[in-house]
């Protein structure tokens, strides 16, 4: 039986993403499961993997992008217990999810409730777990506190706003004007990064308890200055560097770590979903399961702007890199 997947044979622009046909399904080994992919997330991290600039990523072409997937168990390898064929599962793959079938370690899978939409479920795996862990594991926010969210109209930004609203947080979010209505709808106060000074705005309200920044460079410094005493900066990306706007990732990483040691009553840290999952794998499963519960109960609903076909992966990357997406894009790969 043949199946399709997206492959890149060299790092580069969206045009390197090619849809190919494989003529034999992969066979699961000991402890592995074959998954029929239903939905894969199309994220900014995927574009960085495609360009070969994702920090810490050491794989080389040929490879398929795809940081997260939801699918159904199609075949069990030897020694796999507690999982049945037909169960819906999710995983943080980091790469490889742009495919109709893939192999995963049974131990890494998280069960998905049968009654949730696979596209909404896959939105939980990367962006919502990132938001949830930054709020609850890194900062431990309390009801009524103030937060600043950069890129508030994007995948992680909208997740932060939606989860923050459940905690009755006072939320401020930077974004382009086109995304301001979405930010308002999610309970945030929008700040136009093209025409407004977010640092001045935050200082006017007495500072924030937490700032979440994936922009990098000078933005990290300004976010740190936006904190009130006792506040925390959580840096979790390098958007500017990914767009070729300068900066040095290792140096910025060290700078943020040093700020955490300054005697000014403020804290700073880096968050990486992969690093925290490696260190605390049970947290990832607990947090993703909690998010699936909120999704099943209707307490959260991810902002999905487009559902695109696997064959449209290159176009999805173009939209993401052009900052033309309000919320997120999901690649619909298969059906139950």
C-alpha positions in Angstrom: 0.0 0.0 0.0 1.4 3.4 -1.0 1.1 6.7 1.0 2.0 10.3 0.6 4.4 12.5 2.6 6.0 15.9 2.3 9.8 15.7 1.9 12.6 18.2 1.7 15.9 17.1 0.2 17.7 20.4 1.1 17.1 23.2 3.5 15.5 26.3 1.9 12.3 28.2 1.1 8.8 26.8 0.9 9.6 25.5 -2.6 11.8 22.7 -1.2 8.7 21.0 0.2 7.8 18.3 -2.3 4.9 15.8 -2.0 6.2 12.3 -2.8 4.6 8.8 -2.8 6.1 6.0 -0.8 5.1 2.5 -2.0 5.4 0.5 1.2 4.0 1.3 4.6 6.5 1.5 7.5 6.5 -1.5 9.8 6.6 -0.9 13.5 9.4 -2.4 15.5 9.5 -3.5 19.1 7.8 -0.9 21.3 6.6 1.0 18.2 3.2 1.9 16.8 2.2 2.8 13.3 -0.1 5.8 13.2 -2.4 6.9 10.4 -2.1 10.7 10.7 -5.3 12.6 10.7 -4.0 16.2 11.3 -0.6 17.9 11.5 0.1 21.3 12.8 1.7 23.8 10.5 3.8 26.1 12.7 6.5 28.7 12.6 8.8 26.1 14.2 8.2 24.0 11.1 9.4 26.8 8.8 12.6 27.1 10.9 13.2 23.3 10.6 12.6 23.7 6.8 15.3 26.4 6.6 17.7 24.5 8.8 17.9 27.2 11.5 15.9 25.7 14.3 18.1 26.0 17.3 19.3 22.7 18.6 17.9 20.7 15.7 20.5 18.4 14.3 18.7 16.3 11.7 19.7 16.7 8.0 17.8 16.2 4.8 16.1 14.3 3.5 13.4 14.7 6.1 9.8 15.7 6.5 8.7 18.7 8.7 5.9 18.4 11.2 6.2 19.3 14.9 2.9 17.7 16.1 0.3 15.2 14.9 -2.9 13.5 15.8 -3.8 10.2 14.3 -5.3 6.8 14.9 -3.3 3.7 15.8 -3.0 1.5 12.7 -0.7 -1.3 13.8 1.1 -2.4 16.9 4.7 -3.5 17.1 5.9 -6.4 19.4 5.8 -5.7 23.1 3.2 -2.9 23.0 0.6 -3.0 25.7 -2.2 -0.7 26.8 -2.9 0.6 23.3 -5.4 -0.7 20.8 -5.7 -0.3 17.0 -8.2 2.4 16.2 -7.5 4.6 19.3 -6.9 8.3 18.6 -3.5 9.5 19.8 -1.3 12.6 19.8 2.5 13.2 19.9 5.0 15.9 19.8 7.1 14.7 16.9 9.4 17.7 16.3 9.7 16.6 12.7 8.2 14.0 10.4 4.4 14.6 10.9 3.7 15.8 7.3 2.9 12.3 6.2 -0.1 9.9 6.0 1.6 7.2 8.1 4.4 7.3 10.6 6.0 5.2 13.3 6.1 6.4 16.9 7.3 5.0 20.2 4.3 3.7 22.1 5.6 5.4 25.3 5.5 8.9 23.7 1.8 8.8 22.7 -1.0 10.6 24.5 -4.6 9.4 24.2 -7.1 11.8 22.6 -10.8 11.8 23.5 -12.8 10.3 20.7 -15.3 13.1 20.5 -12.9 15.9 19.8 -12.0 17.3 16.4 -8.5 16.1 15.3 -7.6 19.5 13.9 -8.5 21.2 17.3 -6.7 18.4 19.2 -3.5 18.8 17.2 -3.5 22.5 18.1 -3.2 21.5 21.7 0.1 19.5 21.2 2.6 22.3 20.6 1.1 25.8 20.9 -1.3 25.1 23.8 1.1 22.9 25.8 3.7 25.7 25.3 1.2 28.3 26.6 -0.1 26.1 29.4 3.4 25.2 30.7 4.7 28.8 30.5 1.7 30.0 32.6 1.6 27.1 35.1 5.0 25.5 35.2 7.3 28.5 34.5 5.4 31.4 36.1 2.6 29.9 38.2 0.3 32.8 37.4 -2.4 33.8 39.8 -6.0 35.0 39.1 -6.1 38.7 38.3 -2.4 39.2 37.5 -1.3 41.2 34.5 0.6 39.6 31.5 2.1 40.9 28.3 2.0 38.6 25.3 4.0 39.2 22.1 2.7 37.9 18.9 -0.7 37.7 20.5 -2.5 37.0 17.2 -0.4 33.9 16.5 -0.7 30.3 17.5 1.0 30.4 20.9 -0.2 34.0 21.5 -3.9 33.1 21.1 -3.4 30.1 23.3 -1.9 32.2 26.0 -4.9 34.6 25.8 -7.5 31.9 25.9 -5.9 30.1 28.8 -5.3 33.4 30.5 -8.9 34.3 30.3 -9.8 31.2 32.2 -7.6 32.6 35.0 -9.2 36.1 34.8 -5.8 37.6 33.9 -5.5 41.2 32.7 -3.9 40.6 29.3 -2.1 42.9 26.9 -0.9 41.6 23.5 1.2 43.1 20.7 0.2 42.3 17.1 -0.5 44.0 13.8 -3.7 46.0 13.4 -5.3 43.2 11.4 -5.2 40.9 14.4 -6.6 43.3 17.0 -10.3 42.1 16.8 -9.2 38.6 17.4 -7.2 39.7 20.5 -10.1 41.6 21.8 -12.4 38.6 21.3 -10.0 36.5 23.4 -10.1 39.0 26.2 -6.8 40.9 25.6 -6.0 44.5 25.0 -4.2 44.9 21.7 -1.1 46.9 21.2 0.0 47.8 17.6 3.7 47.1 17.5 4.0 49.3 14.4 2.7 52.5 16.0 2.7 52.0 19.8 5.4 51.7 22.4 4.5 48.6 24.5 7.2 49.4 27.1 5.7 52.9 27.8 2.2 51.4 27.9 3.2 48.7 30.4 5.1 51.2 32.6 2.0 53.4 32.6 0.0 50.5 34.2 2.7 49.8 36.8 4.3 46.9 34.9 3.2 43.3 34.4 3.6 40.1 36.4 4.8 38.1 33.4 5.9 38.8 29.8 6.0 36.1 27.2 8.4 36.9 24.3 9.3 34.9 21.3 10.6 37.9 19.3 14.2 38.0 20.5 16.9 40.7 20.3 16.1 44.1 21.7 12.5 43.0 22.4 13.7 40.7 25.2 15.3 43.7 26.9 12.2 45.9 26.6 10.0 43.0 27.8 12.2 42.6 30.9 11.9 46.4 31.6 8.1 46.0 31.3 8.0 43.8 34.4 6.9 45.0 37.8 9.0 43.9 40.8 8.6 40.2 41.3 7.6 39.8 37.6 9.1 37.2 35.2 10.1 37.3 31.6 9.7 34.0 29.8 11.6 34.0 26.5 10.7 31.1 24.2 11.8 31.9 20.7 13.9 34.0 18.3 11.4 35.2 15.7 13.6 38.1 14.5 16.6 35.9 14.0 14.6 33.4 12.0 13.6 36.3 9.7 17.2 37.3 9.3 17.0 40.4 11.4 20.2 39.8 13.2 21.0 38.6 16.7 23.0 35.7 18.1 21.0 32.9 19.7 23.6 31.6 22.1 24.5 35.1 23.3 20.9 36.1 23.8 20.3 32.8 25.7 23.2 33.7 28.0 22.0 37.3 28.4 18.5 36.2 29.6 20.1 33.8 32.0 22.3 36.6 33.4 19.3 38.9 33.8 17.8 36.3 36.2 20.7 36.9 38.5 20.4 40.6 38.7 19.4 42.0 42.1 16.4 43.9 40.9 13.6 41.7 42.0 12.7 40.4 38.5 13.2 37.0 37.0 13.9 35.7 33.5 14.1 32.3 32.0 14.0 30.4 28.7 11.2 27.9 27.9 11.6 25.1 25.4 8.8 22.5 25.1 11.3 19.8 23.9 13.8 20.4 26.7 11.1 20.4 29.4 9.5 17.3 27.9 12.9 15.5 28.0 13.4 16.6 31.7 9.8 16.0 32.8 8.1 13.7 30.3 5.2 13.1 32.7 4.4 16.8 32.9 3.9 16.8 29.1 1.4 14.0 29.3 -0.4 15.5 32.3 -0.6 18.9 30.7 -1.7 17.7 27.3 -4.3 15.5 28.9 -5.6 18.4 30.9 -5.9 20.5 27.7 -7.8 17.7 25.9 -10.2 17.8 28.9 -10.7 21.6 28.6 -11.2 21.1 24.8 -13.7 18.3 25.2 -15.7 20.4 27.8 -15.9 23.3 25.5 -13.9 25.6 27.8 -11.3 26.3 25.1 -11.6 26.4 21.3 -8.4 27.0 19.2 -8.5 29.8 16.6 -7.9 27.9 13.3 -7.9 30.2 10.4 -7.3 27.6 7.7 -7.5 23.9 7.3 -5.3 22.9 4.4 -4.4 19.7 2.6 -1.1 18.0 3.0 -0.3 19.0 -0.6 -0.7 22.6 0.4 2.2 22.5 3.0 4.4 24.9 0.9 1.6 27.5 0.8 0.9 27.1 4.5 4.6 27.9 5.1 4.3 31.0 2.9 1.4 32.3 4.9 3.0 31.6 8.3 6.3 33.3 7.3 4.4 36.3 5.9 2.6 36.7 9.3 -0.7 36.4 7.4 -2.3 33.9 9.8 -4.7 34.8 12.6 -4.3 31.9 15.0 -3.1 28.8 13.3 -3.1 26.6 10.2 -3.8 22.8 10.4 -2.9 20.4 7.7 -5.8 17.8 7.3 -4.0 14.6 6.3 -6.6 11.8 6.7 -10.0 10.8 8.0 -10.9 8.5 10.9 
